[in-house]
C-alpha cells in the first residue's frame, strides 16, 4: 500500500483493447475549426467550472477565441502520454478520464479520475513534458487551448494566479489521497471515494446519490491502494448494510450519512 502513496500525480495505462497512436501538435493544430465549434464558452454549462473561460483578453474578447479545437477522444484513447511535449491545457467538456503513472517495477498506478469541468495537462507546465498518461474511460470531448497562445494574449499575472490556484487545488486533493492511503482502513477509503465522487457530481449539477462508475473495479483498487478482492468485499459490505445499492456499474447511495459514519469508525 505504501508504495502507492508516493506517486499521486498521473494516470493509468491505456486499455489494451484500444491501442491508439500518438497525436502531435501539428495534427492538433491542423484540425482547428474555431468557427465550427457548436458549443462556445458563452453558452457552455461548465462556464464556472472551467479554469480559463471567464478570463478576458486585452481587447475585451474571450478565451473562446484561443480555443484551438474541440477534440473528440474515444474510449481507451490517449489524450497525452508520459514524456509527450507539453503544449496544451485541456478542459473536459464531457466524458471521463483517468490519469496513470508507470512505477519503476513496471506496474501501473492510477493517480486520478477526471470528469466534466476538470482541467488536464497542467502536470507538464514545469518540466515542459507530461509526467503521466491521460486516457479516456468513455467517449469524451475536451477543449484544447495552446499554452503558447495563452501566454501571448493574456494578462500573465491573472493567468498565473488562475493556474496556481488550480494547481494548488490539485496538490490539496493529492495530499488528501496520500492521507487516505496512509492512515485509513479499506472501508474508510472506499467510503471516502464514493463520497468524493458524489460531491464532485453534485457540484456539476448531477445527482449526488445515483451515478454510473466509469472506472473498473481494478482501477478503483489501484487508485485506493487496495486489491480487487478487497474492493469487491467492501462494496458487498456497504450493500448489505443498506448504505448503497449496486447493479453492475450503477451506484445508488441510499445513506450518505451512513457512509460518512464509516470514516473514522473502528473496523469489525
C-alpha positions in Angstrom: 0.0 0.0 0.0 2.7 2.5 1.0 4.4 2.2 -2.4 1.2 3.6 -3.9 1.4 6.8 -1.7 4.4 8.4 -3.3 3.1 8.5 -6.9 -0.1 10.6 -6.9 0.4 12.9 -10.0 -0.6 11.0 -13.1 -2.7 8.3 -14.7 -3.3 4.7 -15.6 -2.3 2.8 -18.7 -4.3 2.6 -21.9 -6.8 -0.3 -22.3 -5.0 -2.9 -24.3 -8.0 -3.4 -26.5 -7.9 0.2 -27.6 -4.4 0.9 -28.9 -4.0 4.4 -30.2 -1.2 6.3 -31.9 0.4 9.4 -30.6 -1.1 12.7 -31.8 1.3 15.5 -32.5 0.8 19.2 -32.0 0.9 19.6 -35.8 -2.0 17.2 -36.1 -4.0 19.1 -33.4 -3.4 22.5 -35.0 -4.4 21.1 -38.4 -7.9 20.3 -37.1 -8.6 23.9 -35.9 -12.1 24.9 -36.6 -13.0 27.5 -34.1 -15.9 28.9 -36.0 -17.3 25.4 -36.3 -17.5 24.8 -32.6 -21.1 24.0 -31.7 -20.8 24.9 -28.0 -19.0 28.1 -27.3 -17.8 29.2 -23.8 -20.5 31.8 -23.7 -23.2 29.1 -23.7 -21.2 26.3 -22.1 -22.8 24.8 -19.0 -19.4 24.4 -17.5 -18.5 28.1 -17.7 -18.0 28.4 -14.0 -16.2 25.2 -13.6 -13.7 25.7 -16.4 -10.4 27.4 -15.4 -9.9 29.9 -18.2 -13.3 30.6 -19.8 -14.1 33.7 -17.9 -10.7 35.4 -18.3 -10.6 38.4 -20.6 -8.2 39.2 -23.4 -6.7 42.7 -23.6 -9.1 43.6 -26.4 -12.1 42.5 -24.3 -12.6 39.3 -26.3 -12.9 35.9 -24.6 -10.8 32.8 -24.1 -13.0 31.0 -26.6 -11.1 32.9 -29.3 -8.0 30.9 -28.2 -9.6 27.5 -28.2 -7.7 25.6 -30.8 -10.0 22.6 -31.1 -13.0 20.8 -29.6 -11.3 17.4 -29.7 -13.2 14.1 -29.5 -11.4 11.4 -27.6 -12.7 7.9 -27.9 -12.8 5.4 -25.1 -9.3 4.0 -24.5 -7.6 6.7 -26.4 -4.7 8.7 -25.0 -5.2 12.4 -24.6 -1.5 12.6 -24.0 1.3 10.2 -22.9 4.1 10.3 -20.4 7.1 12.3 -21.8 5.0 14.0 -24.5 5.9 17.6 -25.0 3.7 19.9 -23.1 1.9 22.3 -25.4 -1.8 22.5 -24.4 -4.2 22.7 -21.5 -7.4 20.8 -21.7 -10.8 21.1 -20.0 -13.1 18.2 -20.1 -16.4 19.2 -21.8 -17.9 15.8 -21.5 -16.8 12.3 -20.5 -14.4 10.8 -18.0 -10.6 10.4 -17.9 -8.1 8.5 -15.8 -4.5 9.5 -15.2 -1.9 6.9 -14.8 1.8 6.6 -13.9 4.1 3.6 -14.5 6.1 2.7 -11.5 9.8 1.6 -11.6 8.7 -2.0 -11.3 6.6 -1.7 -14.4 3.3 -1.7 -12.5 0.8 0.9 -13.4 -0.7 3.2 -10.8 -4.0 5.1 -11.2 -3.4 8.5 -9.9 -6.7 10.3 -10.6 -10.1 10.3 -12.2 -11.2 13.4 -14.1 -14.7 14.4 -15.0 -16.6 17.1 -16.8 -15.3 20.5 -15.9 -11.9 19.3 -14.8 -8.6 20.6 -16.2 -5.9 18.3 -17.6 -2.4 18.8 -18.7 -1.0 21.2 -16.1 1.4 18.5 -14.9 3.6 19.4 -17.9 4.0 23.2 -17.2 7.1 22.9 -15.0 9.1 20.4 -17.0 7.5 21.1 -20.4 6.7 17.4 -20.7 3.8 15.4 -19.3 4.6 13.1 -16.4 1.6 10.8 -16.8 -0.8 9.3 -19.3 -4.3 10.6 -19.6 -6.8 8.1 -21.0 -10.5 8.4 -21.8 -12.7 6.0 -19.8 -15.6 6.7 -22.2 -16.1 8.7 -25.4 -15.2 12.2 -24.4 -14.8 15.8 -25.6 -12.2 18.3 -24.4 -11.5 21.9 -25.2 -7.8 22.3 -26.4 -6.1 25.5 -25.6 -2.5 26.1 -26.8 -0.4 27.3 -23.8 1.8 29.5 -26.0 -1.2 31.4 -27.3 -2.5 31.9 -23.8 0.9 33.3 -22.7 0.9 35.7 -25.7 -2.6 37.0 -25.3 -3.4 37.0 -21.6 -2.6 39.1 -18.6 0.2 37.0 -17.3 -0.4 38.0 -13.7 -4.1 36.9 -13.9 -3.3 33.7 -15.8 -0.5 32.8 -13.3 -2.9 33.4 -10.5 -5.6 31.1 -12.0 -3.2 28.3 -12.9 -1.6 28.5 -9.4 -5.0 28.2 -7.8 -5.9 25.2 -10.0 -2.6 23.5 -9.3 -2.9 24.3 -5.6 -6.3 22.5 -5.6 -4.7 19.5 -7.3 -2.0 19.4 -4.6 -4.6 19.6 -1.8 -6.5 16.7 -3.4 -3.3 14.7 -3.8 -2.4 15.2 -0.2 -5.9 14.1 0.8 -5.4 10.9 -1.2 -2.0 10.3 0.5 -3.6 10.8 3.9 -6.4 8.4 2.9 -4.0 5.7 1.8 -1.6 6.1 4.7 -4.0 6.2 7.6 -7.4 4.8 6.6 -8.8 1.3 6.5 -10.1 -0.2 3.3 -13.7 0.6 4.4 -12.8 4.2 5.0 -11.0 4.5 1.7 -13.9 3.2 -0.4 -16.4 5.3 1.6 -14.4 8.4 1.1 -14.0 7.7 -2.6 -17.8 7.3 -3.1 -18.5 10.5 -1.1 -15.9 12.4 -3.1 -17.5 11.3 -6.4 -20.9 12.3 -5.0 -19.7 15.8 -4.0 -18.0 16.4 -7.4 -21.0 15.3 -9.4 -23.3 17.5 -7.2 -21.1 20.5 -7.9 -21.6 20.0 -11.6 -25.4 19.7 -11.3 -25.7 15.9 -11.4 -27.3 13.6 -8.9 -25.2 13.1 -5.8 -26.9 9.8 -5.0 -27.2 8.0 -8.3 -24.5 7.6 -10.9 -22.5 5.3 -13.1 -19.0 4.3 -12.2 -16.9 5.0 -15.3 -13.9 3.1 -14.0 -13.4 -0.6 -13.4 -13.1 -2.2 -10.0 -9.4 -2.8 -10.8 -8.9 0.9 -11.4 -10.6 1.8 -8.2 -8.4 -0.7 -6.4 -5.2 0.8 -7.9 -6.2 4.3 -7.1 -7.0 3.4 -3.5 -4.0 1.2 -2.9 -6.1 -2.0 -2.4 -6.5 -5.3 -4.3 -9.5 -6.1 -6.4 -11.0 -8.6 -4.0 -10.9 -6.1 -1.1 -12.8 -3.5 -3.2 -15.4 -6.1 -4.1 -15.8 -7.2 -0.4 -16.3 -3.6 0.7 -18.9 -2.9 -2.0 -20.7 -6.0 -0.8 -20.4 -4.9 2.8 -21.9 -1.4 2.1 -24.7 -3.1 0.1 -25.5 -5.5 2.9 -25.6 -2.6 5.4 -28.1 -0.7 3.2 -25.7 2.1 2.5 -25.6 1.6 -1.3 -27.3 -0.4 -4.0 -25.1 -1.8 -6.8 -26.1 -3.1 -10.2 -23.0 -3.6 -12.3 -21.6 -0.1 -12.5 -24.8 1.7 -11.5 -24.4 3.0 -7.9 -27.2 4.4 -5.7 -26.1 5.9 -2.4 -29.0 5.1 -0.1 -27.5 6.5 3.1 -24.9 9.3 2.7 -24.8 9.9 6.4 -24.1 6.3 7.0 -21.2 6.4 4.5 -19.8 9.4 6.4 -20.0 7.4 9.6 -17.8 4.7 8.1 -15.0 7.2 8.0 -13.4 7.1 11.5 -15.3 4.1 12.9 -13.4 1.0 14.0 -13.3 -2.0 11.8 -15.3 -5.0 12.8 
